[in-house]
């Protein structure tokens, strides 16, 4: 007889299993049957937690948001917003390496999912992220740390794009990289574009 786990423990176990499925097979293989098989339970037990693929993707996006925002908040340790951006860049590179493309795959797969609720969740996450980066850039501008002619909104988009494109390239190389070694080069490219 199987002992029933608490909802939070079971949901975290399911999140971890979904990440493994995505990183080994792809998002299209995330099904209730596959999750049940890997958790050693029935589809019905999984169905108690998730009624649809939307529920699964919602949980994954929420988990990505929580982890990403936590990493950003921890990286903002200086009163210097430019230094905080540098810290955020490194934190995100490390997060991408540790997550082994699952966050990227979830976001890309979910964006192709035609469900408007999921698409709005992703848009809110992206907007929340860009707002945090843009606010740091605005603070840096007020302190005279960046070029006064910089469009902070577009500079935030470029920051995000730098990270996303780097993670995309690395995903095709099985994440065989050391974030700290790449960080300095990426930061220098970005910093030359924004700083005085």
C-alpha positions as protocol buffer text, in pm:
chain_id: "A"
residue {
  index: 1
  type: UNK
  ca { x: 0 y: 0 z: 0 }
}
residue {
  index: 2
  type: UNK
  ca { x: 137 y: 339 z: -102 }
}
residue {
  index: 3
  type: UNK
  ca { x: 152 y: 616 z: 158 }
}
residue {
  index: 4
  type: UNK
  ca { x: -20 y: 932 z: 40 }
}
residue {
  index: 5
  type: UNK
  ca { x: 211 y: 1235 z: 28 }
}
residue {
  index: 6
  type: UNK
  ca { x: 110 y: 1588 z: 118 }
}
residue {
  index: 7
  type: UNK
  ca { x: -8 y: 1804 z: -171 }
}
residue {
  index: 8
  type: UNK
  ca { x: 295 y: 2034 z: -160 }
}
residue {
  index: 9
  type: UNK
  ca { x: 544 y: 1745 z: -152 }
}
residue {
  index: 10
  type: UNK
  ca { x: 362 y: 1564 z: -433 }
}
residue {
  index: 11
  type: UNK
  ca { x: 339 y: 1881 z: -647 }
}
residue {
  index: 12
  type: UNK
  ca { x: 712 y: 1947 z: -605 }
}
residue {
  index: 13
  type: UNK
  ca { x: 786 y: 1586 z: -696 }
}
residue {
  index: 14
  type: UNK
  ca { x: 569 y: 1628 z: -1005 }
}
residue {
  index: 15
  type: UNK
  ca { x: 747 y: 1955 z: -1100 }
}
residue {
  index: 16
  type: UNK
  ca { x: 1083 y: 1777 z: -1073 }
}
residue {
  index: 17
  type: UNK
  ca { x: 958 y: 1489 z: -1287 }
}
residue {
  index: 18
  type: UNK
  ca { x: 813 y: 1724 z: -1548 }
}
residue {
  index: 19
  type: UNK
  ca { x: 1153 y: 1898 z: -1569 }
}
residue {
  index: 20
  type: UNK
  ca { x: 1321 y: 1562 z: -1626 }
}
residue {
  index: 21
  type: UNK
  ca { x: 1071 y: 1469 z: -1898 }
}
residue {
  index: 22
  type: UNK
  ca { x: 1122 y: 1804 z: -2073 }
}
residue {
  index: 23
  type: UNK
  ca { x: 1500 y: 1788 z: -2054 }
}
residue {
  index: 24
  type: UNK
  ca { x: 1520 y: 1428 z: -2179 }
}
residue {
  index: 25
  type: UNK
  ca { x: 1225 y: 1398 z: -2419 }
}
residue {
  index: 26
  type: UNK
  ca { x: 1070 y: 1741 z: -2478 }
}
residue {
  index: 27
  type: UNK
  ca { x: 758 y: 1921 z: -2364 }
}
residue {
  index: 28
  type: UNK
  ca { x: 533 y: 1725 z: -2600 }
}
residue {
  index: 29
  type: UNK
  ca { x: 597 y: 1414 z: -2386 }
}
residue {
  index: 30
  type: UNK
  ca { x: 458 y: 1576 z: -2071 }
}
residue {
  index: 31
  type: UNK
  ca { x: 138 y: 1377 z: -2031 }
}
residue {
  index: 32
  type: UNK
  ca { x: -58 y: 1259 z: -1730 }
}
residue {
  index: 33
  type: UNK
  ca { x: 34 y: 900 z: -1821 }
}
residue {
  index: 34
  type: UNK
  ca { x: 408 y: 974 z: -1836 }
}
residue {
  index: 35
  type: UNK
  ca { x: 398 y: 1169 z: -1509 }
}
residue {
  index: 36
  type: UNK
  ca { x: 202 y: 889 z: -1337 }
}
residue {
  index: 37
  type: UNK
  ca { x: 446 y: 628 z: -1464 }
}
residue {
  index: 38
  type: UNK
  ca { x: 746 y: 822 z: -1333 }
}
residue {
  index: 39
  type: UNK
  ca { x: 588 y: 900 z: -995 }
}
residue {
  index: 40
  type: UNK
  ca { x: 474 y: 543 z: -946 }
}
residue {
  index: 41
  type: UNK
  ca { x: 110 y: 644 z: -912 }
}
residue {
  index: 42
  type: UNK
  ca { x: -201 y: 630 z: -1123 }
}
residue {
  index: 43
  type: UNK
  ca { x: -328 y: 882 z: -1375 }
}
residue {
  index: 44
  type: UNK
  ca { x: -615 y: 945 z: -1136 }
}
residue {
  index: 45
  type: UNK
  ca { x: -372 y: 1043 z: -860 }
}
residue {
  index: 46
  type: UNK
  ca { x: -202 y: 1290 z: -1094 }
}
residue {
  index: 47
  type: UNK
  ca { x: -543 y: 1412 z: -1214 }
}
residue {
  index: 48
  type: UNK
  ca { x: -618 y: 1523 z: -857 }
}
residue {
  index: 49
  type: UNK
  ca { x: -338 y: 1778 z: -899 }
}
residue {
  index: 50
  type: UNK
  ca { x: -375 y: 1862 z: -1269 }
}
residue {
  index: 51
  type: UNK
  ca { x: -690 y: 1845 z: -1477 }
}
residue {
  index: 52
  type: UNK
  ca { x: -523 y: 1944 z: -1804 }
}
residue {
  index: 53
  type: UNK
  ca { x: -203 y: 2038 z: -1980 }
}
residue {
  index: 54
  type: UNK
  ca { x: -295 y: 2401 z: -1899 }
}
residue {
  index: 55
  type: UNK
  ca { x: -275 y: 2317 z: -1527 }
}
residue {
  index: 56
  type: UNK
  ca { x: 66 y: 2156 z: -1577 }
}
residue {
  index: 57
  type: UNK
  ca { x: 200 y: 2449 z: -1780 }
}
residue {
  index: 58
  type: UNK
  ca { x: 53 y: 2699 z: -1531 }
}
residue {
  index: 59
  type: UNK
  ca { x: 238 y: 2531 z: -1247 }
}
residue {
  index: 60
  type: UNK
  ca { x: 562 y: 2520 z: -1445 }
}
residue {
  index: 61
  type: UNK
  ca { x: 537 y: 2887 z: -1546 }
}
residue {
  index: 62
  type: UNK
  ca { x: 461 y: 2986 z: -1186 }
}
residue {
  index: 63
  type: UNK
  ca { x: 760 y: 2783 z: -1072 }
}
residue {
  index: 64
  type: UNK
  ca { x: 984 y: 2950 z: -1333 }
}
residue {
  index: 65
  type: UNK
  ca { x: 859 y: 3293 z: -1227 }
}
residue {
  index: 66
  type: UNK
  ca { x: 920 y: 3224 z: -859 }
}
residue {
  index: 67
  type: UNK
  ca { x: 1271 y: 3090 z: -920 }
}
residue {
  index: 68
  type: UNK
  ca { x: 1365 y: 3366 z: -1165 }
}
residue {
  index: 69
  type: UNK
  ca { x: 1240 y: 3650 z: -946 }
}
residue {
  index: 70
  type: UNK
  ca { x: 1412 y: 3500 z: -643 }
}
residue {
  index: 71
  type: UNK
  ca { x: 1741 y: 3480 z: -836 }
}
residue {
  index: 72
  type: UNK
  ca { x: 1704 y: 3841 z: -949 }
}
residue {
  index: 73
  type: UNK
  ca { x: 1618 y: 3967 z: -602 }
}
residue {
  index: 74
  type: UNK
  ca { x: 1920 y: 3787 z: -452 }
}
residue {
  index: 75
  type: UNK
  ca { x: 2144 y: 3937 z: -722 }
}
residue {
  index: 76
  type: UNK
  ca { x: 2037 y: 4292 z: -637 }
}
residue {
  index: 77
  type: UNK
  ca { x: 2270 y: 4335 z: -341 }
}
residue {
  index: 78
  type: UNK
  ca { x: 2446 y: 4658 z: -427 }
}
residue {
  index: 79
  type: UNK
  ca { x: 2314 y: 5010 z: -423 }
}
residue {
  index: 80
  type: UNK
  ca { x: 2487 y: 5031 z: -760 }
}
residue {
  index: 81
  type: UNK
  ca { x: 2225 y: 4934 z: -1021 }
}
residue {
  index: 82
  type: UNK
  ca { x: 2489 y: 4862 z: -1287 }
}
residue {
  index: 83
  type: UNK
  ca { x: 2662 y: 4616 z: -1054 }
}
residue {
  index: 84
  type: UNK
  ca { x: 2321 y: 4462 z: -980 }
}
residue {
  index: 85
  type: UNK
  ca { x: 2265 y: 4409 z: -1354 }
}
residue {
  index: 86
  type: UNK
  ca { x: 2603 y: 4237 z: -1374 }
}
residue {
  index: 87
  type: UNK
  ca { x: 2504 y: 4014 z: -1080 }
}
residue {
  index: 88
  type: UNK
  ca { x: 2168 y: 3935 z: -1242 }
}
residue {
  index: 89
  type: UNK
  ca { x: 2340 y: 3830 z: -1564 }
}
residue {
  index: 90
  type: UNK
  ca { x: 2561 y: 3583 z: -1377 }
}
residue {
  index: 91
  type: UNK
  ca { x: 2269 y: 3457 z: -1166 }
}
residue {
  index: 92
  type: UNK
  ca { x: 2065 y: 3387 z: -1479 }
}
residue {
  index: 93
  type: UNK
  ca { x: 2352 y: 3207 z: -1653 }
}
residue {
  index: 94
  type: UNK
  ca { x: 2397 y: 2986 z: -1347 }
}
residue {
  index: 95
  type: UNK
  ca { x: 2022 y: 2928 z: -1323 }
}
residue {
  index: 96
  type: UNK
  ca { x: 2009 y: 2827 z: -1691 }
}
residue {
  index: 97
  type: UNK
  ca { x: 2297 y: 2582 z: -1641 }
}
residue {
  index: 98
  type: UNK
  ca { x: 2137 y: 2432 z: -1331 }
}
residue {
  index: 99
  type: UNK
  ca { x: 1795 y: 2402 z: -1490 }
}
residue {
  index: 100
  type: UNK
  ca { x: 1942 y: 2240 z: -1804 }
}
residue {
  index: 101
  type: UNK
  ca { x: 1710 y: 2413 z: -2052 }
}
residue {
  index: 102
  type: UNK
  ca { x: 1382 y: 2315 z: -1889 }
}
residue {
  index: 103
  type: UNK
  ca { x: 1275 y: 2674 z: -1819 }
}
residue {
  index: 104
  type: UNK
  ca { x: 1355 y: 2770 z: -2177 }
}
residue {
  index: 105
  type: UNK
  ca { x: 1176 y: 2463 z: -2316 }
}
residue {
  index: 106
  type: UNK
  ca { x: 870 y: 2523 z: -2099 }
}
residue {
  index: 107
  type: UNK
  ca { x: 846 y: 2885 z: -2208 }
}
residue {
  index: 108
  type: UNK
  ca { x: 896 y: 2806 z: -2577 }
}
residue {
  index: 109
  type: UNK
  ca { x: 655 y: 2512 z: -2568 }
}
residue {
  index: 110
  type: UNK
  ca { x: 397 y: 2708 z: -2372 }
}
residue {
  index: 111
  type: UNK
  ca { x: 418 y: 3001 z: -2615 }
}
residue {
  index: 112
  type: UNK
  ca { x: 327 y: 2763 z: -2896 }
}
residue {
  index: 113
  type: UNK
  ca { x: 34 y: 2639 z: -2691 }
}
residue {
  index: 114
  type: UNK
  ca { x: -267 y: 2831 z: -2823 }
}
residue {
  index: 115
  type: UNK
  ca { x: -426 y: 2869 z: -2479 }
}
residue {
  index: 116
  type: UNK
  ca { x: -481 y: 3240 z: -2406 }
}
residue {
  index: 117
  type: UNK
  ca { x: -451 y: 3193 z: -2029 }
}
residue {
  index: 118
  type: UNK
  ca { x: -105 y: 3041 z: -2069 }
}
residue {
  index: 119
  type: UNK
  ca { x: 4 y: 3304 z: -2319 }
}
residue {
  index: 120
  type: UNK
  ca { x: -107 y: 3580 z: -2078 }
}
residue {
  index: 121
  type: UNK
  ca { x: 87 y: 3417 z: -1793 }
}
residue {
  index: 122
  type: UNK
  ca { x: 401 y: 3418 z: -2005 }
}
residue {
  index: 123
  type: UNK
  ca { x: 345 y: 3778 z: -2111 }
}
residue {
  index: 124
  type: UNK
  ca { x: 299 y: 3884 z: -1745 }
}
residue {
  index: 125
  type: UNK
  ca { x: 620 y: 3703 z: -1650 }
}
residue {
  index: 126
  type: UNK
  ca { x: 815 y: 3869 z: -1931 }
}
residue {
  index: 127
  type: UNK
  ca { x: 672 y: 4211 z: -1842 }
}
residue {
  index: 128
  type: UNK
  ca { x: 756 y: 4162 z: -1473 }
}
residue {
  index: 129
  type: UNK
  ca { x: 1112 y: 4065 z: -1566 }
}
residue {
  index: 130
  type: UNK
  ca { x: 1157 y: 4355 z: -1807 }
}
residue {
  index: 131
  type: UNK
  ca { x: 1018 y: 4601 z: -1551 }
}
residue {
  index: 132
  type: UNK
  ca { x: 1276 y: 4491 z: -1292 }
}
residue {
  index: 133
  type: UNK
  ca { x: 1560 y: 4532 z: -1541 }
}
residue {
  index: 134
  type: UNK
  ca { x: 1424 y: 4861 z: -1673 }
}
residue {
  index: 135
  type: UNK
  ca { x: 1392 y: 5002 z: -1320 }
}
residue {
  index: 136
  type: UNK
  ca { x: 1756 y: 4921 z: -1253 }
}
residue {
  index: 137
  type: UNK
  ca { x: 1851 y: 5096 z: -1578 }
}
residue {
  index: 138
  type: UNK
  ca { x: 1640 y: 5401 z: -1487 }
}
residue {
  index: 139
  type: UNK
  ca { x: 1814 y: 5416 z: -1147 }
}
residue {
  index: 140
  type: UNK
  ca { x: 2152 y: 5388 z: -1318 }
}
residue {
  index: 141
  type: UNK
  ca { x: 2053 y: 5673 z: -1550 }
}
residue {
  index: 142
  type: UNK
  ca { x: 1955 y: 5897 z: -1257 }
}
residue {
  index: 143
  type: UNK
  ca { x: 2293 y: 5827 z: -1097 }
}
residue {
  index: 144
  type: UNK
  ca { x: 2472 y: 5912 z: -1422 }
}
residue {
  index: 145
  type: UNK
  ca { x: 2610 y: 5558 z: -1453 }
}
residue {
  index: 146
  type: UNK
  ca { x: 2474 y: 5494 z: -1802 }
}
residue {
  index: 147
  type: UNK
  ca { x: 2446 y: 5696 z: -2120 }
}
residue {
  index: 148
  type: UNK
  ca { x: 2162 y: 5947 z: -2078 }
}
residue {
  index: 149
  type: UNK
  ca { x: 2038 y: 5876 z: -2433 }
}
residue {
  index: 150
  type: UNK
  ca { x: 1973 y: 5507 z: -2360 }
}
residue {
  index: 151
  type: UNK
  ca { x: 1614 y: 5391 z: -2404 }
}
residue {
  index: 152
  type: UNK
  ca { x: 1583 y: 5193 z: -2080 }
}
residue {
  index: 153
  type: UNK
  ca { x: 1293 y: 4985 z: -2210 }
}
residue {
  index: 154
  type: UNK
  ca { x: 1488 y: 4873 z: -2517 }
}
residue {
  index: 155
  type: UNK
  ca { x: 1803 y: 4822 z: -2308 }
}
residue {
  index: 156
  type: UNK
  ca { x: 1601 y: 4587 z: -2082 }
}
residue {
  index: 157
  type: UNK
  ca { x: 1481 y: 4395 z: -2389 }
}
residue {
  index: 158
  type: UNK
  ca { x: 1841 y: 4372 z: -2515 }
}
residue {
  index: 159
  type: UNK
  ca { x: 1952 y: 4241 z: -2174 }
}
residue {
  index: 160
  type: UNK
  ca { x: 1687 y: 3971 z: -2186 }
}
residue {
  index: 161
  type: UNK
  ca { x: 1774 y: 3892 z: -2548 }
}
residue {
  index: 162
  type: UNK
  ca { x: 2143 y: 3857 z: -2465 }
}
residue {
  index: 163
  type: UNK
  ca { x: 2060 y: 3594 z: -2206 }
}
residue {
  index: 164
  type: UNK
  ca { x: 1798 y: 3411 z: -2412 }
}
residue {
  index: 165
  type: UNK
  ca { x: 2016 y: 3388 z: -2721 }
}
residue {
  index: 166
  type: UNK
  ca { x: 2311 y: 3265 z: -2516 }
}
residue {
  index: 167
  type: UNK
  ca { x: 2097 y: 2999 z: -2347 }
}
residue {
  index: 168
  type: UNK
  ca { x: 1959 y: 2892 z: -2686 }
}
residue {
  index: 169
  type: UNK
  ca { x: 2308 y: 2838 z: -2826 }
}
residue {
  index: 170
  type: UNK
  ca { x: 2415 y: 2652 z: -2512 }
}
residue {
  index: 171
  type: UNK
  ca { x: 2109 y: 2429 z: -2525 }
}
residue {
  index: 172
  type: UNK
  ca { x: 2233 y: 2293 z: -2858 }
}
residue {
  index: 173
  type: UNK
  ca { x: 2568 y: 2221 z: -2694 }
}
residue {
  index: 174
  type: UNK
  ca { x: 2409 y: 2028 z: -2405 }
}
residue {
  index: 175
  type: UNK
  ca { x: 2486 y: 2314 z: -2165 }
}
residue {
  index: 176
  type: UNK
  ca { x: 2854 y: 2230 z: -2173 }
}
residue {
  index: 177
  type: UNK
  ca { x: 2982 y: 2563 z: -2042 }
}
residue {
  index: 178
  type: UNK
  ca { x: 3100 y: 2736 z: -1727 }
}
residue {
  index: 179
  type: UNK
  ca { x: 2878 y: 3041 z: -1660 }
}
residue {
  index: 180
  type: UNK
  ca { x: 3147 y: 3235 z: -1477 }
}
residue {
  index: 181
  type: UNK
  ca { x: 3385 y: 3211 z: -1777 }
}
residue {
  index: 182
  type: UNK
  ca { x: 3129 y: 3344 z: -2024 }
}
residue {
  index: 183
  type: UNK
  ca { x: 2988 y: 3606 z: -1790 }
}
residue {
  index: 184
  type: UNK
  ca { x: 3274 y: 3856 z: -1822 }
}
residue {
  index: 185
  type: UNK
  ca { x: 3259 y: 3861 z: -2203 }
}
residue {
  index: 186
  type: UNK
  ca { x: 2881 y: 3895 z: -2213 }
}
residue {
  index: 187
  type: UNK
  ca { x: 2884 y: 4165 z: -1947 }
}
residue {
  index: 188
  type: UNK
  ca { x: 3151 y: 4366 z: -2132 }
}
residue {
  index: 189
  type: UNK
  ca { x: 2944 y: 4359 z: -2450 }
}
residue {
  index: 190
  type: UNK
  ca { x: 2632 y: 4483 z: -2270 }
}
residue {
  index: 191
  type: UNK
  ca { x: 2816 y: 4736 z: -2055 }
}
residue {
  index: 192
  type: UNK
  ca { x: 2986 y: 4894 z: -2357 }
}
residue {
  index: 193
  type: UNK
  ca { x: 2644 y: 4950 z: -2506 }
}
residue {
  index: 194
  type: UNK
  ca { x: 2489 y: 5124 z: -2205 }
}
residue {
  index: 195
  type: UNK
  ca { x: 2758 y: 5285 z: -1993 }
}
residue {
  index: 196
  type: UNK
  ca { x: 2902 y: 5634 z: -2012 }
}
